[in-house]
Amino acid sequence: MLKGSVTRSVRIEKDADERLRALADQSDTSVNTLVNRALRKFVEWDAYGEKFGFVAVPGIMLTKLMDHLTDEQARALGSWAGKNLLREFITFWFKEITPETLLEGFPRLFAKYAHAFAYEEHVEDDYRVIILKHGSGPRWSTFYQEATETAFRELINREVHVEKSENQVVLRLRRLEKRIK
């Protein structure tokens, strides 16, 4: 048994079970793994997202909408999102805004569940380097750059160095000190 796991019996509707078994076979994994993945997504994302007002929209539609903005409009939208939307999002999810909750909420949860971008993180000297690979074009890079810079500056009073390219944003920030509990 996995560390920290519990055994729980649940009833699953027959057609859902058949679909789970088919998906498990297709992805060469177990039904248990799929159920745990779905439950984790529900408790970390869906339960809050519905209350927060998230809606499902095809990614290509968001890309097209962003393409209709000017660079300045994308920057202004990013600034607004970094200052307002991320403040509300992080507070709603985690009840407090700290460097840890900001990094957990945005960008990790957005990468994992909203699939807004691929997330990669590593350490270079005294810096955390976070790469957001989105593939949605330069206006999204502008948006992510401004949202990130604004959120770090306005919400946790930290500077972050951001480099952007057409389909990727790289964040460099001094490593956060571990909190002593």
C-alpha positions as CSV (number, residue, x, y, z in Angstrom):
1,M,0.0,0.0,0.0
2,L,1.2,3.6,-0.7
3,K,2.4,5.7,2.1
4,G,-0.3,8.0,3.3
5,S,-3.1,6.1,1.4
6,V,-6.3,4.8,2.7
7,T,-8.6,2.0,1.5
8,R,-12.1,3.2,0.6
9,S,-14.9,1.4,-1.1
10,V,-17.1,3.4,-3.4
11,R,-19.9,2.5,-5.8
12,I,-19.2,3.5,-9.4
13,E,-21.9,3.5,-12.1
14,K,-21.5,0.6,-14.5
15,D,-21.0,2.7,-17.6
16,A,-18.4,4.8,-15.8
17,D,-16.6,1.7,-14.7
18,E,-16.5,0.3,-18.2
19,R,-15.1,3.6,-19.5
20,L,-12.5,3.6,-16.8
21,R,-11.4,0.1,-17.6
22,A,-11.1,1.0,-21.3
23,L,-9.1,4.2,-20.5
24,A,-6.8,2.2,-18.2
25,D,-6.2,-0.4,-21.0
26,Q,-5.6,2.3,-23.6
27,S,-3.1,4.2,-21.3
28,D,-1.5,1.0,-20.0
29,T,-2.2,1.9,-16.4
30,S,-4.6,0.8,-13.6
31,V,-8.1,1.9,-12.9
32,N,-6.9,2.8,-9.4
33,T,-4.3,5.2,-10.9
34,L,-6.9,6.8,-13.1
35,V,-9.4,7.2,-10.2
36,N,-6.7,8.7,-7.9
37,R,-5.7,11.1,-10.6
38,A,-9.3,12.1,-11.2
39,L,-9.9,12.6,-7.4
40,R,-6.7,14.6,-7.0
41,K,-7.8,16.9,-9.8
42,F,-11.2,17.3,-8.3
43,V,-9.9,18.2,-4.8
44,E,-7.1,20.4,-6.0
45,W,-8.7,22.1,-9.0
46,D,-12.3,21.4,-10.0
47,A,-14.0,21.8,-6.6
48,Y,-12.5,25.3,-6.3
49,G,-12.6,26.2,-10.0
50,E,-16.3,25.8,-10.2
51,K,-16.8,28.1,-7.2
52,F,-14.3,30.6,-8.6
53,G,-16.1,30.8,-11.9
54,F,-13.7,28.9,-14.2
55,V,-15.2,27.8,-17.5
56,A,-13.9,25.3,-20.0
57,V,-12.9,26.9,-23.3
58,P,-11.0,25.3,-26.2
59,G,-7.4,26.5,-26.1
60,I,-7.4,27.5,-29.7
61,M,-10.2,30.0,-29.0
62,L,-8.2,31.7,-26.3
63,T,-5.2,31.8,-28.6
64,K,-7.4,33.5,-31.3
65,L,-8.8,36.0,-28.8
66,M,-5.4,36.9,-27.5
67,D,-4.2,37.4,-31.1
68,H,-6.8,40.1,-31.5
69,L,-5.2,42.2,-28.7
70,T,-2.3,44.6,-29.3
71,D,0.9,44.1,-27.3
72,E,-0.1,46.9,-25.0
73,Q,-3.6,45.4,-24.4
74,A,-2.0,42.0,-23.6
75,R,0.4,43.7,-21.2
76,A,-2.5,45.6,-19.5
77,L,-4.5,42.4,-19.2
78,G,-1.5,40.6,-17.7
79,S,-1.0,43.5,-15.3
80,W,-4.6,43.3,-14.2
81,A,-4.5,39.5,-13.9
82,G,-1.3,39.6,-11.8
83,K,-2.6,42.3,-9.4
84,N,-6.3,41.2,-9.2
85,L,-7.1,37.8,-10.5
86,L,-4.1,36.0,-9.0
87,R,-4.7,37.8,-5.7
88,E,-8.3,36.5,-5.6
89,F,-7.3,33.0,-7.0
90,I,-4.5,32.4,-4.4
91,T,-6.5,33.7,-1.5
92,F,-9.5,31.6,-2.5
93,W,-7.5,28.4,-2.9
94,F,-4.9,28.8,-0.1
95,K,-6.4,31.4,2.2
96,E,-3.1,33.4,2.3
97,I,-0.7,34.8,-0.2
98,T,2.9,33.7,0.5
99,P,5.8,33.0,-1.9
100,E,5.0,29.3,-1.6
101,T,1.2,29.7,-2.3
102,L,1.9,32.0,-5.2
103,L,4.2,29.5,-6.8
104,E,1.9,26.6,-6.1
105,G,-1.2,28.3,-7.4
106,F,0.4,30.0,-10.4
107,P,2.1,28.5,-12.3
108,R,2.1,24.9,-11.0
109,L,-1.7,24.4,-10.7
110,F,-2.3,26.2,-14.0
111,A,0.2,23.9,-15.7
112,K,-1.1,20.8,-14.1
113,Y,-4.8,21.3,-14.5
114,A,-5.6,24.2,-16.8
115,H,-2.9,23.0,-19.2
116,A,-2.1,26.6,-19.9
117,F,1.6,25.7,-20.4
118,A,4.1,23.0,-19.6
119,Y,6.0,23.7,-16.3
120,E,9.6,23.0,-15.6
121,E,11.7,24.1,-12.7
122,H,15.3,23.8,-11.8
123,V,18.0,25.6,-9.7
124,E,20.9,27.6,-11.1
125,D,23.2,28.9,-8.4
126,D,21.0,31.0,-6.0
127,Y,18.1,31.2,-8.5
128,R,15.0,29.2,-9.1
129,V,14.4,29.0,-12.8
130,I,10.9,28.3,-13.9
131,I,10.1,27.7,-17.6
132,L,6.6,28.1,-18.9
133,K,6.4,26.6,-22.4
134,H,3.0,27.5,-23.9
135,G,3.2,27.4,-27.7
136,S,0.4,30.1,-28.0
137,G,2.3,32.9,-29.5
138,P,4.0,36.2,-28.5
139,R,0.9,37.9,-27.0
140,W,0.5,35.1,-24.5
141,S,4.2,35.5,-23.6
142,T,3.6,39.2,-23.1
143,F,0.6,38.4,-20.9
144,Y,2.4,35.8,-18.8
145,Q,5.4,38.1,-18.4
146,E,3.4,41.0,-17.1
147,A,1.1,38.8,-15.0
148,T,4.1,37.2,-13.3
149,E,6.1,40.4,-12.8
150,T,3.0,42.2,-11.4
151,A,2.0,39.3,-9.1
152,F,5.5,38.9,-7.6
153,R,5.9,42.7,-7.1
154,E,2.4,43.6,-5.9
155,L,1.4,40.5,-4.0
156,I,4.6,39.3,-2.3
157,N,7.0,42.3,-2.8
158,R,9.6,40.3,-4.7
159,E,11.2,41.0,-8.0
160,V,11.4,38.3,-10.6
161,H,13.4,38.5,-13.8
162,V,11.4,37.3,-16.8
163,E,12.7,36.5,-20.3
164,K,10.2,35.8,-23.0
165,S,10.2,34.4,-26.5
166,E,7.4,33.7,-28.9
167,N,6.2,30.6,-27.1
168,Q,7.9,30.5,-23.8
169,V,8.5,32.5,-20.6
170,V,11.5,31.9,-18.3
171,L,11.3,33.2,-14.7
172,R,14.4,33.7,-12.6
173,L,14.0,34.5,-8.9
174,R,16.3,34.3,-5.9
175,R,15.6,31.1,-4.1
176,L,13.0,31.4,-1.3
177,E,14.1,30.7,2.2
178,K,12.4,27.8,3.8
179,R,9.9,28.7,6.5
180,I,10.5,27.4,9.9
181,K,7.4,25.9,11.4
